[in-house]
Amino acid sequence: MTFPRRRRVFLVSFDPTIGHEIQKTRPAVIIQNDVSNEYSPITIVAAISSQFATPPRPREVIVAPGGRSGLTETSAVILNQIRSVDRARLRKRLGVLDATTMRRVNDALKISLGLIEF
């Protein structure tokens, strides 16, 4: 497998988990930078779920189905469910988020990590 790139959407195996950590094999977007992705066996992902709050919370970014994302239903990138994972957890590449959606992911990530006020 070539190295995973930022913005790419993969099916990721999150199990085993503890408590309220996001579970099962589900889509996730690569949020780690590509230099680290190229040289590290670990990457950082944000989980994607089809179950989310309405309206979405500031730490969630809605992604419509279809297009290049590879998602089959309206979903949300959940930026308080980020995780470092071994590349072996990446099961299948689904697609890629467009640049506009990824900018929204970046903003929500900053909110989730407390890097900006909201």
N, C-alpha and C positions, 0 to 999 in steps of 0.2 A: 504494500500500500504506500502510495506517496504520502507525504505528511499532510495532516489536516490543515486547512486554511481558515483564517478568520472569516466569519459570515456564513460558512458552510453549515448546513443542517444535516445531522446524522441521527440514526436510531442509536440510542445509547442504553446500555444495560446498567441501571443504577443499583440493582440488588447485589449484595445484601445492604439493608438500611437499618437505621435505628430510629424509633420515635416518629417525629414528624418530617423526616427527610423524604424527599420525593422518591417514589418507588417505581419499580418495574422497568421494562424496556420501553422507551418513549423517545420522541424527537427532542433534540437539544441543539443549540447553536454554539459554534466555537466562538469564544470571546477572547481567547488569548492571542497575543501578537504573533505574526508569522515567523519572525526570527526564532522565538522560543519554540514555536510549533515544529520548525524544521529540525532543531537539534535536541529536543527533549522528548523522552518517551511518554511524558505527561502533558496533557493539555487542560485548559479550563473551559468548561461549558456552562451554559445556562439552560435549565430545563424548559421544555415547552409543554403546555397542557391545554386540553380542549375545555377544561373546567376552570372558570375564573370569575372574579367578581364583576357585577354590572352596577354602575360603571366600573371599568378597570381601575385598580389602585395605581398610584404614581410609579410603583416599581414593576408594573406589568405593561407589556407592549403587545397590542393586538396584531395578529398576522392573518390576513384573509387566505382562504384556501386557493389552490391553483397557482398559476404563475410559476415562477422558478423555485419557490420554496419547497415544493414537493409535499406540502401539507394537504390533507384531504378534507379538513374541516376548519372552521374559524377557531383559532387557538391564541394563546398568549405566551409570550416569553416571560418567565417568572424570574425576576432579577434578585429575589431573595432566596432563590434555590440555585445558586452557582456552586460548582464543585470541580475540584481537580480530579481528573480521571486518567488512568493509563489508557493508551491508545487501544489496547485490547478490548476495552469496553465499547469502542465505536463499532457497531455491528454493520451498518449499511449507510452509505451516503444517500440522502433524499433530495437535496437541492441546495439553494443558496438564497439568503435574504438580500433584497435589493438595498441599494445604498441609503435610500430615505428611511426605510425601516431600521437599518442598522444604526443610523444616527439617533433614532428614537431609543433604540436599545442602549446605546452609549449614554444618553441622558438619563434613562431610568437606572442604569447601573451606577452612575454618579450619585443619584438620589439614594439608592439602596445602601451604598457604602458610606453615605454621609459626607461625600466630597463637595456637594452643593446643597443649599437649602431649597426647600420646595414649599 
